[in-house]
Amino acid sequence: MEITQCFRISGAVCISVAFVVGVVGTISEAQSKNAPAVLLPTRSLSLKICGWQPTPHDPLGMKPSGDAPSIMAFDHQGNLWTGYVTKSSKLVPRAKPDSGAQYNIVELSGSPLKCEVRLNRPTTESSPAAIMFSNKRSMLVVANDQLHLIDQTGFKDLATFELLRSSDHEYYRVTQSPGRKSLVIVIDGYIHAESSYTWIDPDTLKIIQRCTYPPRPDYGHYIGFRSFADDGRYAELDYDSGLYAKPAYVGTFGVAEGKYCSEKTKIPPERMQPVDALMFDRETAYFSSRIDDGSIVVYDQNGSLIYFVPAQDREVKERTEIAVSEDGGRIAVIIDTMAGGHPALDINEHVASRRVDIFDTSTWTRAAQIELPVKSRTEFYSETALAFTPDGKTLAIRTTDLVQFYDGIP
């Protein structure tokens, strides 16, 4: 049997080594020592008892105006907050959202779990909806293409930040740093308008810094991902498909890092095309869906490789969902294992299994695993969210309306 392990050498480079074990007792001992804990749900609840209903199909296919992925978050008391949108059957302009859609914000607490709709905000069908918390206990709600700062005691709006500007071609993304200390609003103007990064104080919604970038006259160019640290540093994957460049159809990509409005610097890995990244105080972790690239590679701020977590066969992270504990000590990643042929060639390609891996970021070893059900091919596209309690000891997983708690993370 072949066993693969990640080693850190001289405190610097982590090397993946495969070796064969021929004695059954030795295999069992190695597996029991290195195997992550398998967690089972300790509490669960369906949001249907709080009024959740399936979202009606939109025959017009309304284009969303933005993205705010934090649809679930723990407050500093350890209570979980999430929400759902109730939509109208007619189109409603953003200027008059009251007759359009409503974002209902739900608090889950106690054991056994109970839920209560604590507040709601009018919104529109094209606006994303999300709830977040800052490092200093401020509640942040995205609805109606606005960011609301809300007093958690009286549920009153303290400030509002407009997420869209006066361009029909702009698309925004609300990004929160792992330690909840900063918010970054990314505006994508594409080829029609300028793009911008805006750092915002999450406790006041005041602008810390804004950087603007001119339009790119190239339909084949896009940013694959952006990740932001607490101190203003960021990493991004800049991709050019080559469709409108010479030589034609030759794609190029590059990972770059910067801080606020400083000049971007290309960094390793030169041959890797990651699907996402996380920036911590002293290191950056890149997540890949390519087997030979490794599942996770971690670089320090000097660009030196310090950890390499090998991937297993047929694992993909094309739709990266990642949760980070507030202290940065734990991360959770959804990983799908595929069956069938190559996705571009075989229509029978499907998800064979799905799990959540929980990593200890001090060693980048798997601390625990959670097996998730896969009911059908469409389940591959279902909405799944992850959130840690502030102490990192409990992970909540939401799939559609079902919320499950996993306690006792080692």
C-alpha positions as CSV (number, residue, x, y, z in Angstrom):
1,M,0.0,0.0,0.0
2,E,1.3,3.5,-0.9
3,I,1.1,6.2,1.8
4,T,1.7,9.8,1.0
5,Q,2.8,12.2,3.7
6,C,3.7,15.9,3.8
7,F,7.0,16.7,5.5
8,R,8.6,20.0,6.5
9,I,12.3,20.0,6.1
10,S,14.6,22.2,8.2
11,G,11.6,24.4,9.0
12,A,11.5,25.5,5.4
13,V,10.3,23.2,2.6
14,C,7.6,20.6,2.8
15,I,8.2,17.6,0.6
16,S,5.7,15.0,-0.4
17,V,7.1,11.5,0.0
18,A,5.4,8.2,-1.1
19,F,6.5,4.9,0.5
20,V,5.2,1.4,0.5
21,V,4.4,-0.4,3.7
22,G,4.3,-4.2,3.6
23,V,3.4,-5.1,7.2
24,V,-0.3,-5.0,8.1
25,G,0.3,-3.9,11.7
26,T,2.5,-1.0,10.6
27,I,-0.2,0.1,8.1
28,S,-2.8,0.2,10.8
29,E,-0.6,2.0,13.2
30,A,0.3,4.7,10.6
31,Q,-3.3,5.1,9.6
32,S,-4.6,5.4,13.2
33,K,-1.8,7.9,14.0
34,N,-2.2,10.1,10.9
35,A,-5.9,9.7,10.1
36,P,-8.1,12.8,10.7
37,A,-11.0,12.6,13.1
38,V,-14.3,11.8,11.4
39,L,-17.0,14.2,12.7
40,L,-20.8,13.6,12.8
41,P,-23.4,16.3,13.3
42,T,-24.4,17.0,16.8
43,R,-27.2,19.4,16.1
44,S,-29.3,20.1,13.0
45,L,-32.2,22.3,12.0
46,S,-34.2,23.0,8.8
47,L,-34.8,26.7,8.0
48,K,-38.2,25.7,6.8
49,I,-39.5,26.1,10.4
50,C,-38.3,29.7,10.2
51,G,-40.2,30.4,6.9
52,W,-37.7,29.3,4.3
53,Q,-39.2,28.2,1.0
54,P,-37.5,27.1,-2.3
55,T,-36.7,30.1,-4.5
56,P,-39.0,30.2,-7.5
57,H,-37.4,29.8,-10.9
58,D,-36.6,33.0,-12.7
59,P,-37.6,32.6,-16.4
60,L,-35.9,35.9,-17.3
61,G,-32.5,34.8,-15.9
62,M,-31.8,38.1,-14.2
63,K,-28.1,38.9,-14.1
64,P,-26.9,39.4,-10.5
65,S,-25.3,42.8,-9.8
66,G,-22.8,41.5,-7.3
67,D,-21.5,38.7,-5.1
68,A,-21.3,38.5,-1.3
69,P,-20.4,34.9,-0.4
70,S,-20.8,35.1,3.4
71,I,-24.3,33.8,3.8
72,M,-23.6,32.4,7.2
73,A,-21.6,33.7,10.1
74,F,-21.2,33.2,13.9
75,D,-21.4,36.3,16.2
76,H,-19.0,36.7,19.2
77,Q,-21.5,35.0,21.5
78,G,-21.4,31.8,19.5
79,N,-24.8,32.2,17.9
80,L,-25.1,31.4,14.1
81,W,-26.7,33.9,11.8
82,T,-28.0,33.2,8.3
83,G,-30.9,34.2,6.1
84,Y,-33.1,33.6,3.1
85,V,-34.8,35.8,0.5
86,T,-38.5,35.8,-0.3
87,K,-39.1,37.1,-3.8
88,S,-42.0,38.6,-5.6
89,S,-43.3,37.3,-8.9
90,K,-42.8,40.6,-10.8
91,L,-39.8,42.8,-11.7
92,V,-39.2,45.7,-9.3
93,P,-36.7,48.5,-9.8
94,R,-33.9,49.0,-7.3
95,A,-35.3,52.4,-6.3
96,K,-38.5,50.7,-5.0
97,P,-37.5,47.4,-3.4
98,D,-40.2,47.2,-0.8
99,S,-42.6,45.4,-3.2
100,G,-39.8,43.3,-4.7
101,A,-37.9,40.9,-2.4
102,Q,-37.0,40.7,1.3
103,Y,-33.9,39.3,3.0
104,N,-35.0,37.6,6.3
105,I,-32.1,37.3,8.8
106,V,-32.3,34.4,11.1
107,E,-30.5,33.7,14.4
108,L,-29.8,30.1,15.4
109,S,-28.9,29.3,19.0
110,G,-29.3,26.9,21.8
111,S,-29.2,23.1,22.1
112,P,-31.4,21.7,20.7
113,L,-31.3,24.4,18.0
114,K,-34.0,27.0,17.7
115,C,-34.3,29.7,15.1
116,E,-35.9,33.1,15.0
117,V,-36.2,35.7,12.2
118,R,-34.7,38.7,14.0
119,L,-34.8,41.4,11.2
120,N,-35.2,41.8,7.5
121,R,-34.2,44.2,4.8
122,P,-35.9,45.0,1.5
123,T,-33.9,44.0,-1.5
124,T,-34.2,43.2,-5.2
125,E,-34.0,39.9,-7.0
126,S,-30.7,40.7,-8.7
127,S,-28.9,41.9,-5.5
128,P,-27.0,39.3,-3.4
129,A,-27.8,38.9,0.2
130,A,-25.4,38.1,3.0
131,I,-24.6,38.6,6.7
132,M,-21.1,39.1,8.3
133,F,-19.6,40.2,11.6
134,S,-16.6,42.4,12.1
135,N,-13.7,41.8,14.5
136,K,-15.4,44.2,16.9
137,R,-18.8,42.7,16.9
138,S,-20.5,44.9,14.3
139,M,-23.2,43.2,12.2
140,L,-22.9,43.7,8.5
141,V,-25.8,42.9,6.1
142,V,-25.7,43.0,2.3
143,A,-29.1,43.7,0.6
144,N,-30.4,45.9,-2.2
145,D,-26.9,46.4,-3.4
146,Q,-26.0,48.2,-0.2
147,L,-23.8,47.3,2.8
148,H,-25.6,48.0,6.1
149,L,-23.9,48.4,9.5
150,I,-26.5,47.3,12.1
151,D,-26.6,47.6,15.8
152,Q,-27.0,44.0,17.0
153,T,-28.8,45.1,20.2
154,G,-31.6,47.2,18.7
155,F,-31.2,46.1,15.1
156,K,-31.0,49.7,13.9
157,D,-29.0,50.8,10.8
158,L,-26.0,52.8,11.9
159,A,-24.5,53.4,8.4
160,T,-25.0,52.4,4.8
161,F,-22.5,52.0,2.0
162,E,-23.6,52.0,-1.7
163,L,-22.0,49.0,-3.4
164,L,-22.9,50.0,-7.0
165,R,-21.9,53.1,-8.8
166,S,-23.4,54.8,-11.9
167,S,-22.4,52.2,-14.5
168,D,-24.6,49.4,-15.8
169,H,-21.5,47.4,-16.6
170,E,-20.1,47.2,-13.1
171,Y,-20.1,44.1,-11.0
172,Y,-19.1,44.1,-7.3
173,R,-17.8,41.5,-4.8
174,V,-17.8,42.0,-1.0
175,T,-14.7,40.3,0.5
176,Q,-13.9,39.9,4.2
177,S,-10.4,39.2,5.4
178,P,-9.8,36.0,7.5
179,G,-9.5,37.9,10.8
180,R,-12.7,40.0,10.1
181,K,-10.6,43.2,10.5
182,S,-11.2,44.6,7.1
183,L,-13.7,44.6,4.2
184,V,-12.8,45.1,0.6
185,I,-15.3,46.0,-2.1
186,V,-14.1,44.9,-5.5
187,I,-15.7,46.6,-8.5
188,D,-15.2,45.0,-11.9
189,G,-15.7,47.4,-14.8
190,Y,-14.3,44.9,-17.3
191,I,-13.8,46.6,-20.7
192,H,-16.5,49.2,-20.2
193,A,-15.5,51.1,-17.0
194,E,-12.7,51.4,-14.5
195,S,-12.3,48.8,-11.8
196,S,-11.5,49.5,-8.2
197,Y,-10.5,48.0,-4.8
198,T,-12.0,49.9,-1.8
199,W,-10.9,49.0,1.7
200,I,-13.6,49.8,4.3
201,D,-13.5,49.9,8.1
202,P,-16.1,47.3,9.0
203,D,-17.0,49.1,12.3
204,T,-17.8,52.5,10.7
205,L,-18.1,51.8,6.9
206,K,-15.6,54.6,6.3
207,I,-13.2,54.3,3.4
208,I,-9.6,53.4,4.4
209,Q,-8.2,53.4,0.9
210,R,-9.3,53.1,-2.7
211,C,-7.4,52.2,-5.8
212,T,-8.7,52.4,-9.4
213,Y,-7.6,50.6,-12.5
214,P,-8.4,51.5,-16.2
215,P,-10.6,49.3,-18.4
216,R,-9.0,46.4,-20.1
217,P,-9.8,46.4,-23.9
218,D,-9.6,42.6,-24.0
219,Y,-12.6,40.2,-23.6
220,G,-10.3,37.3,-22.9
221,H,-8.8,38.9,-19.8
222,Y,-10.1,38.4,-16.3
223,I,-9.1,38.0,-12.7
224,G,-9.6,34.4,-11.5
225,F,-9.6,35.2,-7.8
226,R,-8.7,37.8,-5.3
227,S,-7.8,37.2,-1.6
228,F,-7.2,40.0,1.0
229,A,-5.3,40.0,4.3
230,D,-6.1,42.0,7.4
231,D,-3.2,44.5,6.8
232,G,-4.1,45.5,3.2
233,R,-2.0,42.9,1.4
234,Y,-3.8,41.0,-1.4
235,A,-3.2,38.2,-4.0
236,E,-4.8,37.8,-7.3
237,L,-4.7,35.4,-10.3
238,D,-4.5,37.4,-13.5
239,Y,-5.6,35.3,-16.5
240,D,-5.5,36.1,-20.2
241,S,-7.1,33.5,-22.5
242,G,-5.3,34.8,-25.5
243,L,-8.5,34.9,-27.6
244,Y,-7.7,38.5,-28.7
245,A,-4.0,38.4,-28.4
246,K,-1.1,37.2,-30.5
247,P,-0.4,34.4,-30.9
248,A,-4.0,33.5,-30.7
249,Y,-5.5,31.0,-28.3
250,V,-2.4,30.9,-26.0
251,G,-3.5,31.4,-22.4
252,T,-1.2,33.0,-19.9
253,F,-1.7,33.5,-16.1
254,G,0.2,34.9,-13.2
255,V,-0.2,35.1,-9.5
256,A,0.6,38.6,-8.1
257,E,0.7,40.1,-4.7
258,G,0.5,43.8,-3.6
259,K,-0.5,46.0,-0.7
260,Y,-3.2,48.7,-1.1
261,C,-2.2,50.7,-4.2
262,S,1.4,49.6,-4.4
263,E,2.8,48.0,-7.6
264,K,1.9,44.3,-8.0
265,T,4.7,41.7,-7.8
266,K,4.6,38.3,-9.5
267,I,5.3,35.5,-7.1
268,P,5.6,31.7,-7.3
269,P,4.2,29.2,-8.1
270,E,5.2,29.9,-11.7
271,R,3.4,26.8,-13.3
272,M,0.5,26.5,-10.9
273,Q,-3.0,27.9,-11.7
274,P,-4.8,27.9,-8.4
275,V,-8.6,28.3,-8.0
276,D,-8.4,30.3,-4.7
277,A,-6.1,31.6,-2.0
278,L,-6.1,32.6,1.6
279,M,-3.7,35.3,3.0
280,F,-2.6,35.1,6.6
281,D,-0.2,37.3,8.6
282,R,2.9,35.3,7.6
283,E,2.0,33.1,4.8
284,T,-0.4,32.5,1.8
285,A,-2.1,29.3,1.0
286,Y,-3.0,28.5,-2.6
287,F,-5.7,25.9,-3.5
288,S,-5.5,23.9,-6.7
289,S,-7.7,21.4,-8.6
290,R,-4.8,20.0,-10.6
291,I,-3.4,16.7,-9.2
292,D,0.2,17.4,-10.0
293,D,0.0,20.9,-8.5
294,G,-0.9,19.5,-5.1
295,S,-4.1,20.2,-3.2
296,I,-2.7,23.1,-1.2
297,V,0.7,24.9,-1.4
298,V,1.8,27.4,1.2
299,Y,4.4,30.2,0.7
300,D,5.8,32.5,3.2
301,Q,6.0,36.3,2.6
302,N,9.5,35.9,1.0
303,G,8.0,33.6,-1.7
304,S,9.6,30.4,-0.3
305,L,7.6,27.2,-0.3
306,I,7.0,25.9,3.2
307,Y,4.2,23.3,2.9
308,F,2.9,21.1,0.1
309,V,-0.3,19.1,0.7
310,P,-0.6,16.4,-2.0
311,A,-3.9,15.9,-3.8
312,Q,-5.6,12.5,-4.1
313,D,-6.9,11.2,-7.4
314,R,-9.9,12.9,-8.9
315,E,-10.3,15.6,-6.3
316,V,-11.5,18.9,-7.5
317,K,-12.0,22.3,-6.0
318,E,-13.5,24.2,-9.0
319,R,-16.1,25.8,-6.7
320,T,-14.0,26.6,-3.7
321,E,-15.9,27.1,-0.5
322,I,-13.5,27.9,2.4
323,A,-14.2,28.9,6.0
324,V,-11.5,30.3,8.3
325,S,-11.6,30.4,12.1
326,E,-11.2,33.9,13.5
327,D,-7.7,33.1,14.9
328,G,-6.6,31.6,11.6
329,G,-5.8,28.2,13.2
330,R,-8.4,26.2,11.3
331,I,-9.7,26.2,7.8
332,A,-12.5,24.1,6.2
333,V,-12.6,23.3,2.5
334,I,-15.2,21.4,0.5
335,I,-13.7,18.8,-1.7
336,D,-15.5,16.7,-4.4
337,T,-14.2,13.5,-5.8
338,M,-15.2,12.9,-9.4
339,A,-16.1,9.7,-11.3
340,G,-16.3,9.2,-15.0
341,G,-14.2,10.6,-17.8
342,H,-12.7,14.0,-18.4
343,P,-15.3,16.7,-17.8
344,A,-14.7,18.2,-21.2
345,L,-15.1,14.9,-23.0
346,D,-17.4,12.6,-21.0
347,I,-21.0,13.6,-20.2
348,N,-21.1,10.9,-17.5
349,E,-18.7,13.0,-15.3
350,H,-20.3,13.3,-11.9
351,V,-19.6,13.8,-8.2
352,A,-18.9,10.4,-6.6
353,S,-18.4,11.7,-3.1
354,R,-18.1,15.0,-1.2
355,R,-16.4,15.8,2.0
356,V,-15.2,18.7,4.1
357,D,-11.5,18.7,5.1
358,I,-10.6,20.7,8.2
359,F,-6.9,21.7,8.4
360,D,-4.7,22.8,11.3
361,T,-2.9,25.7,9.7
362,S,0.1,25.5,12.1
363,T,1.1,22.2,10.3
364,W,-1.3,22.1,7.3
365,T,-2.3,18.6,8.3
366,R,-5.9,17.3,8.2
367,A,-7.4,17.6,11.7
368,A,-10.8,16.3,10.8
369,Q,-13.1,15.2,7.9
370,I,-16.8,15.4,7.4
371,E,-18.6,13.2,4.8
372,L,-21.5,15.0,3.0
373,P,-24.2,13.2,1.0
374,V,-24.4,13.5,-2.7
375,K,-27.9,12.8,-4.0
376,S,-27.7,13.5,-7.7
377,R,-25.7,15.3,-10.4
378,T,-27.6,18.5,-9.6
379,E,-26.3,18.3,-6.0
380,F,-22.9,19.3,-7.4
381,Y,-24.3,22.8,-7.9
382,S,-26.2,23.1,-4.7
383,E,-25.5,26.1,-2.4
384,T,-23.3,25.1,0.5
385,A,-21.9,27.4,3.2
386,L,-19.4,26.9,6.0
387,A,-18.7,28.9,9.2
388,F,-16.6,28.4,12.3
389,T,-17.4,29.5,15.8
390,P,-15.0,32.2,17.1
391,D,-12.9,29.6,19.0
392,G,-12.7,27.3,15.9
393,K,-14.1,24.3,17.9
394,T,-17.4,24.0,16.0
395,L,-18.1,24.1,12.3
396,A,-21.6,24.8,10.8
397,I,-22.5,23.6,7.4
398,R,-25.6,24.8,5.5
399,T,-26.8,23.0,2.4
400,T,-30.0,24.7,0.9
401,D,-32.2,24.9,4.0
402,L,-30.5,22.3,6.3
403,V,-28.0,23.6,8.9
404,Q,-25.8,21.1,10.8
405,F,-23.4,21.7,13.6
406,Y,-20.2,19.7,14.1
407,D,-18.7,20.1,17.6
408,G,-15.5,19.0,19.1
409,I,-13.0,19.8,16.3
410,P,-9.6,18.7,17.5
